[in-house]
Amino acid sequence: MSEMRGERLQVMLSPEELALVDDFRFQHRMPTRAAAVRELLRHGLGAGGADGVSGIKSSNYGVFNRGPDGHTQGDPDAAE
């Protein structure tokens, strides 16, 4: 099956997010990062969850929470 891919999408990822994509790629023996991202998108879109509320910043949709020193992993409400 040959798929037409006519649109290019550029996405900026933090080093931690890129590491997660690469981990997923290697765990699932995928040939490229692009293939891994397409598969992750397919999973995410199938799961739903995004409610499309207006006024939300794109940084709120990161894999990691953003703190004063950049991206940090974990629950923003958890005590450190």
PDB file of N, CA, C and O in Angstrom:
ATOM      1  N   MET A   1       0.844  -1.177   0.000  1.00  0.00           N
ATOM      2  CA  MET A   1       0.000   0.000   0.000  1.00  0.00           C
ATOM      3  C   MET A   1       0.889   1.240   0.000  1.00  0.00           C
ATOM      4  O   MET A   1       1.743   1.393   0.874  1.00  0.00           O
ATOM      5  N   SER A   2       0.700   2.093  -0.940  1.00  0.00           N
ATOM      6  CA  SER A   2       1.484   3.323  -1.043  1.00  0.00           C
ATOM      7  C   SER A   2       0.635   4.497  -0.578  1.00  0.00           C
ATOM      8  O   SER A   2      -0.455   4.727  -1.102  1.00  0.00           O
ATOM      9  N   GLU A   3       1.133   5.237   0.401  1.00  0.00           N
ATOM     10  CA  GLU A   3       0.407   6.382   0.919  1.00  0.00           C
ATOM     11  C   GLU A   3       1.007   7.662   0.365  1.00  0.00           C
ATOM     12  O   GLU A   3       2.226   7.796   0.254  1.00  0.00           O
ATOM     13  N   MET A   4       0.140   8.594   0.022  1.00  0.00           N
ATOM     14  CA  MET A   4       0.604   9.909  -0.409  1.00  0.00           C
ATOM     15  C   MET A   4       0.826  10.759   0.825  1.00  0.00           C
ATOM     16  O   MET A   4      -0.070  10.885   1.660  1.00  0.00           O
ATOM     17  N   ARG A   5       1.993  11.337   0.950  1.00  0.00           N
ATOM     18  CA  ARG A   5       2.296  12.233   2.058  1.00  0.00           C
ATOM     19  C   ARG A   5       2.659  13.585   1.460  1.00  0.00           C
ATOM     20  O   ARG A   5       3.830  13.875   1.217  1.00  0.00           O
ATOM     21  N   GLY A   6       1.637  14.411   1.224  1.00  0.00           N
ATOM     22  CA  GLY A   6       1.843  15.682   0.561  1.00  0.00           C
ATOM     23  C   GLY A   6       2.131  16.848   1.472  1.00  0.00           C
ATOM     24  O   GLY A   6       2.544  17.905   0.996  1.00  0.00           O
ATOM     25  N   GLU A   7       1.931  16.695   2.763  1.00  0.00           N
ATOM     26  CA  GLU A   7       2.141  17.796   3.695  1.00  0.00           C
ATOM     27  C   GLU A   7       3.317  17.501   4.609  1.00  0.00           C
ATOM     28  O   GLU A   7       3.478  16.383   5.099  1.00  0.00           O
ATOM     29  N   ARG A   8       4.124  18.506   4.827  1.00  0.00           N
ATOM     30  CA  ARG A   8       5.254  18.396   5.752  1.00  0.00           C
ATOM     31  C   ARG A   8       4.872  19.151   7.020  1.00  0.00           C
ATOM     32  O   ARG A   8       4.327  20.253   6.958  1.00  0.00           O
ATOM     33  N   LEU A   9       5.161  18.553   8.159  1.00  0.00           N
ATOM     34  CA  LEU A   9       4.865  19.161   9.452  1.00  0.00           C
ATOM     35  C   LEU A   9       6.157  19.246  10.246  1.00  0.00           C
ATOM     36  O   LEU A   9       6.817  18.234  10.480  1.00  0.00           O
ATOM     37  N   GLN A  10       6.514  20.443  10.656  1.00  0.00           N
ATOM     38  CA  GLN A  10       7.719  20.631  11.457  1.00  0.00           C
ATOM     39  C   GLN A  10       7.300  20.768  12.910  1.00  0.00           C
ATOM     40  O   GLN A  10       6.415  21.559  13.235  1.00  0.00           O
ATOM     41  N   VAL A  11       7.938  19.994  13.787  1.00  0.00           N
ATOM     42  CA  VAL A  11       7.613  19.995  15.209  1.00  0.00           C
ATOM     43  C   VAL A  11       8.897  20.172  16.001  1.00  0.00           C
ATOM     44  O   VAL A  11       9.890  19.487  15.756  1.00  0.00           O
ATOM     45  N   MET A  12       8.867  21.088  16.946  1.00  0.00           N
ATOM     46  CA  MET A  12      10.009  21.302  17.824  1.00  0.00           C
ATOM     47  C   MET A  12       9.785  20.479  19.082  1.00  0.00           C
ATOM     48  O   MET A  12       8.724  20.566  19.699  1.00  0.00           O
ATOM     49  N   LEU A  13      10.786  19.671  19.475  1.00  0.00           N
ATOM     50  CA  LEU A  13      10.699  18.830  20.663  1.00  0.00           C
ATOM     51  C   LEU A  13      11.845  19.154  21.605  1.00  0.00           C
ATOM     52  O   LEU A  13      12.937  19.533  21.182  1.00  0.00           O
ATOM     53  N   SER A  14      11.570  18.997  22.891  1.00  0.00           N
ATOM     54  CA  SER A  14      12.647  19.130  23.872  1.00  0.00           C
ATOM     55  C   SER A  14      13.531  17.885  23.760  1.00  0.00           C
ATOM     56  O   SER A  14      13.109  16.887  23.177  1.00  0.00           O
ATOM     57  N   PRO A  15      14.732  17.925  24.301  1.00  0.00           N
ATOM     58  CA  PRO A  15      15.580  16.723  24.280  1.00  0.00           C
ATOM     59  C   PRO A  15      14.895  15.521  24.944  1.00  0.00           C
ATOM     60  O   PRO A  15      15.043  14.387  24.487  1.00  0.00           O
ATOM     61  N   GLU A  16      14.149  15.773  26.020  1.00  0.00           N
ATOM     62  CA  GLU A  16      13.449  14.675  26.706  1.00  0.00           C
ATOM     63  C   GLU A  16      12.342  14.082  25.832  1.00  0.00           C
ATOM     64  O   GLU A  16      12.167  12.864  25.794  1.00  0.00           O
ATOM     65  N   GLU A  17      11.601  14.932  25.137  1.00  0.00           N
ATOM     66  CA  GLU A  17      10.542  14.449  24.246  1.00  0.00           C
ATOM     67  C   GLU A  17      11.137  13.653  23.091  1.00  0.00           C
ATOM     68  O   GLU A  17      10.605  12.610  22.714  1.00  0.00           O
ATOM     69  N   LEU A  18      12.239  14.143  22.531  1.00  0.00           N
ATOM     70  CA  LEU A  18      12.898  13.424  21.439  1.00  0.00           C
ATOM     71  C   LEU A  18      13.400  12.066  21.909  1.00  0.00           C
ATOM     72  O   LEU A  18      13.311  11.081  21.176  1.00  0.00           O
ATOM     73  N   ALA A  19      13.925  12.008  23.124  1.00  0.00           N
ATOM     74  CA  ALA A  19      14.384  10.726  23.680  1.00  0.00           C
ATOM     75  C   ALA A  19      13.228   9.747  23.805  1.00  0.00           C
ATOM     76  O   ALA A  19      13.398   8.555  23.549  1.00  0.00           O
ATOM     77  N   LEU A  20      12.055  10.231  24.194  1.00  0.00           N
ATOM     78  CA  LEU A  20      10.881   9.352  24.296  1.00  0.00           C
ATOM     79  C   LEU A  20      10.461   8.822  22.917  1.00  0.00           C
ATOM     80  O   LEU A  20      10.107   7.652  22.772  1.00  0.00           O
ATOM     81  N   VAL A  21      10.506   9.702  21.914  1.00  0.00           N
ATOM     82  CA  VAL A  21      10.178   9.270  20.546  1.00  0.00           C
ATOM     83  C   VAL A  21      11.182   8.209  20.091  1.00  0.00           C
ATOM     84  O   VAL A  21      10.793   7.185  19.531  1.00  0.00           O
ATOM     85  N   ASP A  22      12.469   8.455  20.332  1.00  0.00           N
ATOM     86  CA  ASP A  22      13.494   7.493  19.934  1.00  0.00           C
ATOM     87  C   ASP A  22      13.346   6.172  20.694  1.00  0.00           C
ATOM     88  O   ASP A  22      13.511   5.102  20.107  1.00  0.00           O
ATOM     89  N   ASP A  23      13.037   6.237  21.990  1.00  0.00           N
ATOM     90  CA  ASP A  23      12.812   5.007  22.760  1.00  0.00           C
ATOM     91  C   ASP A  23      11.656   4.208  22.176  1.00  0.00           C
ATOM     92  O   ASP A  23      11.758   2.993  22.009  1.00  0.00           O
ATOM     93  N   PHE A  24      10.547   4.895  21.863  1.00  0.00           N
ATOM     94  CA  PHE A  24       9.390   4.233  21.252  1.00  0.00           C
ATOM     95  C   PHE A  24       9.789   3.602  19.923  1.00  0.00           C
ATOM     96  O   PHE A  24       9.444   2.456  19.633  1.00  0.00           O
ATOM     97  N   ARG A  25      10.522   4.373  19.122  1.00  0.00           N
ATOM     98  CA  ARG A  25      10.961   3.886  17.803  1.00  0.00           C
ATOM     99  C   ARG A  25      11.764   2.600  17.924  1.00  0.00           C
ATOM    100  O   ARG A  25      11.490   1.630  17.218  1.00  0.00           O
ATOM    101  N   PHE A  26      12.749   2.583  18.810  1.00  0.00           N
ATOM    102  CA  PHE A  26      13.614   1.412  18.924  1.00  0.00           C
ATOM    103  C   PHE A  26      12.897   0.231  19.568  1.00  0.00           C
ATOM    104  O   PHE A  26      13.127  -0.915  19.181  1.00  0.00           O
ATOM    105  N   GLN A  27      12.026   0.496  20.550  1.00  0.00           N
ATOM    106  CA  GLN A  27      11.266  -0.587  21.185  1.00  0.00           C
ATOM    107  C   GLN A  27      10.351  -1.285  20.190  1.00  0.00           C
ATOM    108  O   GLN A  27      10.107  -2.487  20.298  1.00  0.00           O
ATOM    109  N   HIS A  28       9.846  -0.527  19.221  1.00  0.00           N
ATOM    110  CA  HIS A  28       8.915  -1.079  18.232  1.00  0.00           C
ATOM    111  C   HIS A  28       9.578  -1.335  16.887  1.00  0.00           C
ATOM    112  O   HIS A  28       8.902  -1.613  15.896  1.00  0.00           O
ATOM    113  N   ARG A  29      10.905  -1.239  16.857  1.00  0.00           N
ATOM    114  CA  ARG A  29      11.697  -1.536  15.657  1.00  0.00           C
ATOM    115  C   ARG A  29      11.186  -0.789  14.417  1.00  0.00           C
ATOM    116  O   ARG A  29      11.002  -1.371  13.347  1.00  0.00           O
ATOM    117  N   MET A  30      10.967   0.498  14.597  1.00  0.00           N
ATOM    118  CA  MET A  30      10.469   1.313  13.489  1.00  0.00           C
ATOM    119  C   MET A  30      11.661   1.878  12.716  1.00  0.00           C
ATOM    120  O   MET A  30      12.693   2.178  13.316  1.00  0.00           O
ATOM    121  N   PRO A  31      11.536   2.026  11.399  1.00  0.00           N
ATOM    122  CA  PRO A  31      12.679   2.417  10.571  1.00  0.00           C
ATOM    123  C   PRO A  31      13.116   3.871  10.719  1.00  0.00           C
ATOM    124  O   PRO A  31      14.294   4.180  10.538  1.00  0.00           O
ATOM    125  N   THR A  32      12.184   4.771  11.047  1.00  0.00           N
ATOM    126  CA  THR A  32      12.521   6.195  11.111  1.00  0.00           C
ATOM    127  C   THR A  32      11.784   6.880  12.255  1.00  0.00           C
ATOM    128  O   THR A  32      10.802   6.361  12.787  1.00  0.00           O
ATOM    129  N   ARG A  33      12.282   8.059  12.619  1.00  0.00           N
ATOM    130  CA  ARG A  33      11.563   8.870  13.603  1.00  0.00           C
ATOM    131  C   ARG A  33      10.195   9.263  13.067  1.00  0.00           C
ATOM    132  O   ARG A  33       9.213   9.284  13.809  1.00  0.00           O
ATOM    133  N   ALA A  34      10.132   9.572  11.783  1.00  0.00           N
ATOM    134  CA  ALA A  34       8.854   9.975  11.187  1.00  0.00           C
ATOM    135  C   ALA A  34       7.822   8.860  11.326  1.00  0.00           C
ATOM    136  O   ALA A  34       6.663   9.123  11.646  1.00  0.00           O
ATOM    137  N   ALA A  35       8.233   7.627  11.090  1.00  0.00           N
ATOM    138  CA  ALA A  35       7.308   6.493  11.240  1.00  0.00           C
ATOM    139  C   ALA A  35       6.845   6.375  12.686  1.00  0.00           C
ATOM    140  O   ALA A  35       5.673   6.100  12.946  1.00  0.00           O
ATOM    141  N   ALA A  36       7.764   6.583  13.628  1.00  0.00           N
ATOM    142  CA  ALA A  36       7.413   6.514  15.047  1.00  0.00           C
ATOM    143  C   ALA A  36       6.425   7.615  15.410  1.00  0.00           C
ATOM    144  O   ALA A  36       5.459   7.368  16.132  1.00  0.00           O
ATOM    145  N   VAL A  37       6.657   8.819  14.920  1.00  0.00           N
ATOM    146  CA  VAL A  37       5.756   9.935  15.216  1.00  0.00           C
ATOM    147  C   VAL A  37       4.379   9.674  14.617  1.00  0.00           C
ATOM    148  O   VAL A  37       3.368   9.937  15.268  1.00  0.00           O
ATOM    149  N   ARG A  38       4.319   9.159  13.383  1.00  0.00           N
ATOM    150  CA  ARG A  38       3.022   8.840  12.778  1.00  0.00           C
ATOM    151  C   ARG A  38       2.275   7.799  13.604  1.00  0.00           C
ATOM    152  O   ARG A  38       1.063   7.906  13.786  1.00  0.00           O
ATOM    153  N   GLU A  39       2.991   6.792  14.106  1.00  0.00           N
ATOM    154  CA  GLU A  39       2.356   5.755  14.919  1.00  0.00           C
ATOM    155  C   GLU A  39       1.876   6.330  16.250  1.00  0.00           C
ATOM    156  O   GLU A  39       0.779   6.009  16.706  1.00  0.00           O
ATOM    157  N   LEU A  40       2.690   7.174  16.870  1.00  0.00           N
ATOM    158  CA  LEU A  40       2.273   7.824  18.122  1.00  0.00           C
ATOM    159  C   LEU A  40       1.059   8.717  17.898  1.00  0.00           C
ATOM    160  O   LEU A  40       0.159   8.750  18.737  1.00  0.00           O
ATOM    161  N   LEU A  41       1.018   9.440  16.783  1.00  0.00           N
ATOM    162  CA  LEU A  41      -0.154  10.253  16.450  1.00  0.00           C
ATOM    163  C   LEU A  41      -1.391   9.379  16.280  1.00  0.00           C
ATOM    164  O   LEU A  41      -2.473   9.716  16.760  1.00  0.00           O
ATOM    165  N   ARG A  42      -1.220   8.257  15.594  1.00  0.00           N
ATOM    166  CA  ARG A  42      -2.348   7.344  15.387  1.00  0.00           C
ATOM    167  C   ARG A  42      -2.892   6.863  16.729  1.00  0.00           C
ATOM    168  O   ARG A  42      -4.105   6.828  16.935  1.00  0.00           O
ATOM    169  N   HIS A  43      -1.991   6.491  17.643  1.00  0.00           N
ATOM    170  CA  HIS A  43      -2.407   6.048  18.974  1.00  0.00           C
ATOM    171  C   HIS A  43      -3.100   7.183  19.732  1.00  0.00           C
ATOM    172  O   HIS A  43      -4.158   6.985  20.330  1.00  0.00           O
ATOM    173  N   GLY A  44      -2.499   8.361  19.698  1.00  0.00           N
ATOM    174  CA  GLY A  44      -3.061   9.494  20.426  1.00  0.00           C
ATOM    175  C   GLY A  44      -4.405   9.931  19.891  1.00  0.00           C
ATOM    176  O   GLY A  44      -5.317  10.228  20.664  1.00  0.00           O
ATOM    177  N   LEU A  45      -4.538   9.974  18.584  1.00  0.00           N
ATOM    178  CA  LEU A  45      -5.814  10.375  17.996  1.00  0.00           C
ATOM    179  C   LEU A  45      -6.891   9.344  18.261  1.00  0.00           C
ATOM    180  O   LEU A  45      -8.062   9.688  18.415  1.00  0.00           O
ATOM    181  N   GLY A  46      -6.500   8.083  18.314  1.00  0.00           N
ATOM    182  CA  GLY A  46      -7.462   7.032  18.619  1.00  0.00           C
ATOM    183  C   GLY A  46      -7.925   7.063  20.061  1.00  0.00           C
ATOM    184  O   GLY A  46      -9.037   6.636  20.374  1.00  0.00           O
ATOM    185  N   ALA A  47      -7.064   7.574  20.948  1.00  0.00           N
ATOM    186  CA  ALA A  47      -7.391   7.621  22.370  1.00  0.00           C
ATOM    187  C   ALA A  47      -8.220   8.851  22.716  1.00  0.00           C
ATOM    188  O   ALA A  47      -8.868   8.884  23.762  1.00  0.00           O
ATOM    189  N   GLY A  48      -8.207   9.858  21.853  1.00  0.00           N
ATOM    190  CA  GLY A  48      -8.933  11.086  22.157  1.00  0.00           C
ATOM    191  C   GLY A  48      -8.239  11.860  23.253  1.00  0.00           C
ATOM    192  O   GLY A  48      -7.019  11.783  23.394  1.00  0.00           O
ATOM    193  N   GLY A  49      -8.991  12.591  24.018  1.00  0.00           N
ATOM    194  CA  GLY A  49      -8.437  13.298  25.161  1.00  0.00           C
ATOM    195  C   GLY A  49      -8.281  14.789  24.962  1.00  0.00           C
ATOM    196  O   GLY A  49      -8.508  15.540  25.911  1.00  0.00           O
ATOM    197  N   ALA A  50      -7.912  15.257  23.804  1.00  0.00           N
ATOM    198  CA  ALA A  50      -7.787  16.693  23.576  1.00  0.00           C
ATOM    199  C   ALA A  50      -9.186  17.269  23.417  1.00  0.00           C
ATOM    200  O   ALA A  50      -9.969  16.808  22.587  1.00  0.00           O
ATOM    201  N   ASP A  51      -9.492  18.285  24.223  1.00  0.00           N
ATOM    202  CA  ASP A  51     -10.847  18.830  24.182  1.00  0.00           C
ATOM    203  C   ASP A  51     -10.974  20.091  23.338  1.00  0.00           C
ATOM    204  O   ASP A  51     -12.085  20.578  23.128  1.00  0.00           O
ATOM    205  N   GLY A  52      -9.866  20.624  22.853  1.00  0.00           N
ATOM    206  CA  GLY A  52      -9.927  21.781  21.971  1.00  0.00           C
ATOM    207  C   GLY A  52     -10.375  23.064  22.650  1.00  0.00           C
ATOM    208  O   GLY A  52     -10.923  23.947  21.992  1.00  0.00           O
ATOM    209  N   VAL A  53     -10.153  23.185  23.951  1.00  0.00           N
ATOM    210  CA  VAL A  53     -10.537  24.389  24.675  1.00  0.00           C
ATOM    211  C   VAL A  53      -9.701  25.558  24.158  1.00  0.00           C
ATOM    212  O   VAL A  53      -8.483  25.442  24.018  1.00  0.00           O
ATOM    213  N   SER A  54     -10.356  26.682  23.875  1.00  0.00           N
ATOM    214  CA  SER A  54      -9.611  27.833  23.362  1.00  0.00           C
ATOM    215  C   SER A  54      -8.838  28.512  24.480  1.00  0.00           C
ATOM    216  O   SER A  54      -9.193  28.406  25.654  1.00  0.00           O
ATOM    217  N   GLY A  55      -7.779  29.210  24.097  1.00  0.00           N
ATOM    218  CA  GLY A  55      -6.980  29.950  25.058  1.00  0.00           C
ATOM    219  C   GLY A  55      -5.866  29.152  25.706  1.00  0.00           C
ATOM    220  O   GLY A  55      -5.159  29.678  26.566  1.00  0.00           O
ATOM    221  N   ILE A  56      -5.689  27.893  25.317  1.00  0.00           N
ATOM    222  CA  ILE A  56      -4.641  27.052  25.888  1.00  0.00           C
ATOM    223  C   ILE A  56      -3.378  27.242  25.038  1.00  0.00           C
ATOM    224  O   ILE A  56      -3.440  27.205  23.809  1.00  0.00           O
ATOM    225  N   LYS A  57      -2.243  27.444  25.695  1.00  0.00           N
ATOM    226  CA  LYS A  57      -0.970  27.610  24.984  1.00  0.00           C
ATOM    227  C   LYS A  57      -0.467  26.261  24.483  1.00  0.00           C
ATOM    228  O   LYS A  57      -0.730  25.227  25.097  1.00  0.00           O
ATOM    229  N   SER A  58       0.249  26.274  23.376  1.00  0.00           N
ATOM    230  CA  SER A  58       0.791  25.031  22.835  1.00  0.00           C
ATOM    231  C   SER A  58       1.762  24.385  23.807  1.00  0.00           C
ATOM    232  O   SER A  58       1.893  23.161  23.816  1.00  0.00           O
ATOM    233  N   SER A  59       2.447  25.178  24.628  1.00  0.00           N
ATOM    234  CA  SER A  59       3.386  24.602  25.598  1.00  0.00           C
ATOM    235  C   SER A  59       2.673  23.752  26.647  1.00  0.00           C
ATOM    236  O   SER A  59       3.308  22.922  27.299  1.00  0.00           O
ATOM    237  N   ASN A  60       1.369  23.945  26.821  1.00  0.00           N
ATOM    238  CA  ASN A  60       0.605  23.128  27.768  1.00  0.00           C
ATOM    239  C   ASN A  60       0.405  21.702  27.273  1.00  0.00           C
ATOM    240  O   ASN A  60      -0.008  20.838  28.046  1.00  0.00           O
ATOM    241  N   TYR A  61       0.686  21.441  26.015  1.00  0.00           N
ATOM    242  CA  TYR A  61       0.489  20.122  25.441  1.00  0.00           C
ATOM    243  C   TYR A  61       1.775  19.314  25.358  1.00  0.00           C
ATOM    244  O   TYR A  61       1.814  18.304  24.655  1.00  0.00           O
ATOM    245  N   GLY A  62       2.816  19.722  26.048  1.00  0.00           N
ATOM    246  CA  GLY A  62       4.079  18.991  26.021  1.00  0.00           C
ATOM    247  C   GLY A  62       3.986  17.690  26.788  1.00  0.00           C
ATOM    248  O   GLY A  62       3.062  17.484  27.574  1.00  0.00           O
ATOM    249  N   VAL A  63       4.943  16.819  26.556  1.00  0.00           N
ATOM    250  CA  VAL A  63       5.023  15.552  27.263  1.00  0.00           C
ATOM    251  C   VAL A  63       5.498  15.785  28.689  1.00  0.00           C
ATOM    252  O   VAL A  63       5.117  15.054  29.603  1.00  0.00           O
ATOM    253  N   PHE A  64       6.321  16.795  28.878  1.00  0.00           N
ATOM    254  CA  PHE A  64       6.883  17.129  30.176  1.00  0.00           C
ATOM    255  C   PHE A  64       6.302  18.451  30.642  1.00  0.00           C
ATOM    256  O   PHE A  64       5.902  19.281  29.825  1.00  0.00           O
ATOM    257  N   ASN A  65       6.254  18.647  31.931  1.00  0.00           N
ATOM    258  CA  ASN A  65       5.790  19.922  32.472  1.00  0.00           C
ATOM    259  C   ASN A  65       6.918  20.934  32.403  1.00  0.00           C
ATOM    260  O   ASN A  65       8.087  20.590  32.573  1.00  0.00           O
ATOM    261  N   ARG A  66       6.563  22.167  32.157  1.00  0.00           N
ATOM    262  CA  ARG A  66       7.570  23.219  32.005  1.00  0.00           C
ATOM    263  C   ARG A  66       7.698  23.967  33.322  1.00  0.00           C
ATOM    264  O   ARG A  66       6.718  24.484  33.857  1.00  0.00           O
ATOM    265  N   GLY A  67       8.904  24.014  33.827  1.00  0.00           N
ATOM    266  CA  GLY A  67       9.179  24.717  35.068  1.00  0.00           C
ATOM    267  C   GLY A  67      10.056  25.910  34.814  1.00  0.00           C
ATOM    268  O   GLY A  67      10.327  26.237  33.658  1.00  0.00           O
ATOM    269  N   PRO A  68      10.516  26.582  35.870  1.00  0.00           N
ATOM    270  CA  PRO A  68      11.338  27.779  35.691  1.00  0.00           C
ATOM    271  C   PRO A  68      12.673  27.488  35.020  1.00  0.00           C
ATOM    272  O   PRO A  68      13.276  28.383  34.428  1.00  0.00           O
ATOM    273  N   ASP A  69      13.142  26.242  35.104  1.00  0.00           N
ATOM    274  CA  ASP A  69      14.420  25.877  34.492  1.00  0.00           C
ATOM    275  C   ASP A  69      14.238  25.122  33.179  1.00  0.00           C
ATOM    276  O   ASP A  69      15.158  24.434  32.736  1.00  0.00           O
ATOM    277  N   GLY A  70      13.083  25.234  32.558  1.00  0.00           N
ATOM    278  CA  GLY A  70      12.820  24.523  31.310  1.00  0.00           C
ATOM    279  C   GLY A  70      11.903  23.346  31.545  1.00  0.00           C
ATOM    280  O   GLY A  70      11.079  23.362  32.460  1.00  0.00           O
ATOM    281  N   HIS A  71      12.045  22.331  30.723  1.00  0.00           N
ATOM    282  CA  HIS A  71      11.190  21.161  30.836  1.00  0.00           C
ATOM    283  C   HIS A  71      11.606  20.297  32.018  1.00  0.00           C
ATOM    284  O   HIS A  71      12.788  20.014  32.209  1.00  0.00           O
ATOM    285  N   THR A  72      10.637  19.889  32.796  1.00  0.00           N
ATOM    286  CA  THR A  72      10.874  18.953  33.890  1.00  0.00           C
ATOM    287  C   THR A  72       9.817  17.882  33.840  1.00  0.00           C
ATOM    288  O   THR A  72       8.661  18.160  33.520  1.00  0.00           O
ATOM    289  N   GLN A  73      10.193  16.677  34.148  1.00  0.00           N
ATOM    290  CA  GLN A  73       9.250  15.576  34.097  1.00  0.00           C
ATOM    291  C   GLN A  73       8.490  15.492  35.409  1.00  0.00           C
ATOM    292  O   GLN A  73       9.044  15.767  36.473  1.00  0.00           O
ATOM    293  N   GLY A  74       7.240  15.116  35.337  1.00  0.00           N
ATOM    294  CA  GLY A  74       6.501  14.838  36.545  1.00  0.00           C
ATOM    295  C   GLY A  74       5.256  15.676  36.700  1.00  0.00           C
ATOM    296  O   GLY A  74       4.891  16.460  35.824  1.00  0.00           O
ATOM    297  N   ASP A  75       4.614  15.489  37.834  1.00  0.00           N
ATOM    298  CA  ASP A  75       3.367  16.141  38.171  1.00  0.00           C
ATOM    299  C   ASP A  75       3.650  17.556  38.667  1.00  0.00           C
ATOM    300  O   ASP A  75       4.421  17.728  39.611  1.00  0.00           O
ATOM    301  N   PRO A  76       3.040  18.578  38.048  1.00  0.00           N
ATOM    302  CA  PRO A  76       3.318  19.943  38.482  1.00  0.00           C
ATOM    303  C   PRO A  76       2.806  20.236  39.876  1.00  0.00           C
ATOM    304  O   PRO A  76       3.267  21.187  40.506  1.00  0.00           O
ATOM    305  N   ASP A  77       1.861  19.444  40.383  1.00  0.00           N
ATOM    306  CA  ASP A  77       1.292  19.670  41.708  1.00  0.00           C
ATOM    307  C   ASP A  77       2.000  18.879  42.789  1.00  0.00           C
ATOM    308  O   ASP A  77       1.719  19.070  43.972  1.00  0.00           O
ATOM    309  N   ALA A  78       2.912  17.993  42.412  1.00  0.00           N
ATOM    310  CA  ALA A  78       3.604  17.158  43.387  1.00  0.00           C
ATOM    311  C   ALA A  78       4.683  17.976  44.094  1.00  0.00           C
ATOM    312  O   ALA A  78       5.345  18.814  43.482  1.00  0.00           O
ATOM    313  N   ALA A  79       4.846  17.723  45.372  1.00  0.00           N
ATOM    314  CA  ALA A  79       5.896  18.399  46.140  1.00  0.00           C
ATOM    315  C   ALA A  79       7.249  17.822  45.774  1.00  0.00           C
ATOM    316  O   ALA A  79       7.386  16.621  45.541  1.00  0.00           O
ATOM    317  N   GLU A  80       8.254  18.699  45.725  1.00  0.00           N
ATOM    318  CA  GLU A  80       9.596  18.223  45.377  1.00  0.00           C
ATOM    319  C   GLU A  80      10.383  17.945  46.615  1.00  0.00           C
ATOM    320  O   GLU A  80      11.540  17.535  46.531  1.00  0.00           O
TER     321      GLU A  80
END
